[in-house]
């Protein structure tokens, strides 16, 4: 009597290569991903699996989330790694963000209008995206404030939304503060952030 073959458990979820080639994933597809799917971003219809961050990156993210949660006014809430729908086929996940307090708690994708601040912590593999691609995308949809945090040493670059001069008036971020010591801002709320407070 021969033994029954042992069924092979399904492997981890990954994007469909044909759909990736066609670049036809949409925000609706993100909402139906299985629970075991990795952290992903959707860029122009292509699903990009986000690599696991380092411990240092995670520590900065957690410390900043805690600081913002403790200091933000009541109309704003701090969140980590929540998707923001930038278009029908693009979604990004800032490392930390401040959202409007009235957003329903069952939402897993925010609208740009829900977001007051998007923060990216730069890692070696995300330098170009965090310094150039994401700021342009966040500005284009009107997110008022963007922070980029460099590591080793920890340095905060804070931007607010402005416009290029000229008739086109393309939205872009303007640097309003940068420091490895203390960051003082009036937007998205009046704050004085000691960089040591978010340094592991």
N, C-alpha and C positions, 0 to 999 in steps of 0.2 A: 504494500500500500504506500503510495507516494505522499509526501507531506504537501499540504496546501502552501502555496507561496505566501510569504508574509507581505501584506500590502505596504507599499512605500508611502510614507506620509507626504502630503504635498509640500513643496518647497516654499520658502518665503515669497511673499508677493513681490512682483516686479512689473514694470509697465509693459504693455503689449508692444513688441518691436514694430509691428506693422503700423499701429496707430502712432507710434513715436516717429516713424518715417513720414507718415502723412501729416504729422503735427496737427492732429485734430482733437486732442483732448480739450475739454472745457471745464469751467468751474463746476458744472453739474457732476462731472466725473469725480472731482475731488471730494464731493459730499457723499459719494457712495464707495469710497475706498474701504477695504476691510480693516478691522481693528488692528491687525498685525502689520499693516503697511508701515514702512519707514517714514520719517519726516521728509516731506517733499515740497518743492515749489513748482509752479506751472509757469513756463516762460514761452510765450508765443505758440501755445498748443503742445509743447513738449514738456513731459514730466521730468524734473531733475531731482534725483535723490540727494538730499543734503547729507554730507558726511557727518559722523558723530563729532561734536566739538571736544576740544581738550578740556582737562580739568580746570586749567587756568581760565579758559574762556567761560566755562560754566560758573566758576566762582565769581567772576566779574558780573556776569549776567544776574546771578542770584542776589549778589550784594546790591546791585543797582535796582533790581526789582523791589527789594526790601526797602531801600532808601526812598524810592519814589512812592511806594505804598504808604510809608510812614509820613511823608511830607506833602504829598499832592493834596489839593483842595478836594472837597466832597464831590464836586462834579466830574472829577477824573479818577480813573482806576488804572493801576499798573497791571500788565499782563506779560507773559512770556510765550514766545513761539506760537502766536495765533496768526492764522492766515489773513491777509488783506487782499481783497479782490481789486485788481488794478484795471482789468478789462474782462471781456467774456472768456478770454483764453490765457490770462496771466494772473498769477497770484504769488505774492511774496510773503515770507514769514520773518518779520523783524525779530531780532533776538529779544528785545524788550520793547514795549510800547505803552503809551498812555492813551486810553480810550475814554469816550464819553460814558458817564456812569449809567445812563439810561439804556444801554444796549442789553438786549435780552440775554440771560446767562446761558441759554441753550445754543447760542450761535457759535459756529466754528469758523466762519468767514466774516470778516468785518468789511464794511464799505469804507472808502477813503474818508468820507465825511464823519465817520465814527472815531477817527484817529487824530489825536492832537500832537503826538510825538512818535516817531519811529527811530529806533536805535539799533545800529549794527556794530558788533564787536569784531574787529578785523583779525582774521587768522591767515596763516601763510597761503592757504588755498583759496581764500576769498578776497584777496587784496583788490583786484581789479573790479570785481562785482560790487564790493562795499564802498569803494572810493569813487567809482564812476557810474556803473550801471544803475544800482539801486537809487542813489540820490536823484538821478535824472528821471527815473520812473516815479518815485514818490512825489517829486516836484510837479511832474506833468499832471498828476491827479489831484493836486492841491493839498497834500498833507502839510500842515503849517510849519512843523519843526522836524529837523533831522539831526541826530547826533551820531558821529562816528567815533568809536573808541579804539585807539591803538593799544597794543599790549607791549610790555617789556621795554620801557616803562609804560605804565598806564597813563594815557594822555587823552583828554576829551576835546573833540572839535564839535562845536555847536553851531548849527545853521538855522536860519529862518527863511521862509519863502519870500522871494522877491520876483522881479521881472527883468529880463534883459531890456536895455534901452532900445528904442526904435519902435516902428509901427506894429511889428509882429508881437512884441511883448511876451515872449516865451517865458513861462514860469521857470525860475531856477533858484537854487539856494544861495544865500549870502552868509559868509562866515561872520558870526557875531561874537564868538568867544572861543579861545582855545587855551588849555592850561593842563599842566601836570600837578597843579597845586590846588587852586580853588576856582570853580566855575560859578560866576554870578550872572543871572539872567532874569528878565522880566517875562519871558515866554518859554514854555507854555503856561507857566505861572511864575510868580516871583520866588526865586530860589537862590540858595548859596550852597553849592555842593562841594564839600571837601573831597578831592580825588582820593585821598587816603581811605575814605569811607567805602570806596568800591574797589580798593586794591587788596587782593588776597594776601 
